[in-house]
Amino acid sequence: MSPQAELLLMHGLQQALEDQKLRMVYQPKVSLRDGSLTQVEALVRWSDPELGAVNPAEFVPLAEEHGLIDELTLWGLRTILRQWLDWRDEGLDTCIAFNISALSLQHLDFPDHVERMCRGLDVPTDRLVLELTESATQPLVKLMDALTRFRIKGIGLAIDDFGTGYSSLMQLRQLPFTEVKIDQAFVADVPRSRDSRLIIQAVTELAHGLGLTATAEGIETIDQLRAVRELGCDFGQGYLMSAPIEPTALKPWVQKFRRAWPAMIAEEKLALWGDVEADPLGEWQI
């Protein structure tokens, strides 16, 4: 990206933050034991009148580089905590996960500030999970104090895209995570690849041995769902269950998915439909 394009993108992002033009969508995560909703992952979306829809993979690194990441992170936290209150009023009590930058952890008062935000809005801290990608965790050993303080405050910590870095086992041993999210690259191959099956099983067993939960990311087919359940993963997330959705769509999704779940995991259905993509809110309604 040229310097001029970067400048244009950053100016647009700053304006979007000031004008409240960013929004959140939420992707459900379900228990692989009974299909119940356990968590939603909050994902930032930005559509600019001139630039169009801008991928977070483009603007988040630039926000880190140009000093906007703290403002973006605080906006995101305020947004999801207020959304949690709206869901609670609708009778939905779930956890919300939000990806944060390692740069935010360099601020010594960041854990305290997040706790104050939760307390100020009367959101229990154990309903919040902060996700960090595995590549971002490599310098985080130096920030152990901040991570530990999050855990003391009851806030969960998930290591995202697990299996794509080079020091994964060391991160799990040294850092106070509560959840491992197995990268979708392994999940995609699990119905056909013995290596992927062995990796997922090993990571899941390791996570359980360390007192962590294991989430399979990127589940898109029935065969993938069946495989990760058999391999012991606790939770699943992916387009088979749901794409990221608007906040008002979560409660209807829960009701529809509850009806769809038995058919999705039934042995005879799996044998019949095999490795196919499906939408549990459409074709899978029962």
Buried (B, 14 or more C-beta within 10 A) or exposed (E): EEEEEBEBBBEBBBEBBEEEBBBBBBBBBBBBEEBEBBBBBBBBBBEBEEBEEBEBEBBBEBBBEBEBBBBBBBBBBEBBBEBBEEBBEEEBEBBBBBBBBBBBBBEEEBBEBBBEBBEEEEBBBEBBBBBBBBBBBBEBEEBEEBBBBBBEBEBBBBBBBBBBBEEBEEBBEBBBBBBBBBBBBBBBBBBEBEEBBEBBBEBBEBBBEEEBBBBBBBBBBBBBBBBBBEBBBBBBBBBBBBEBBEBEBBBEBBEBBBBBBEBBBEEEBBEEBEBEEBBBBEEBEE
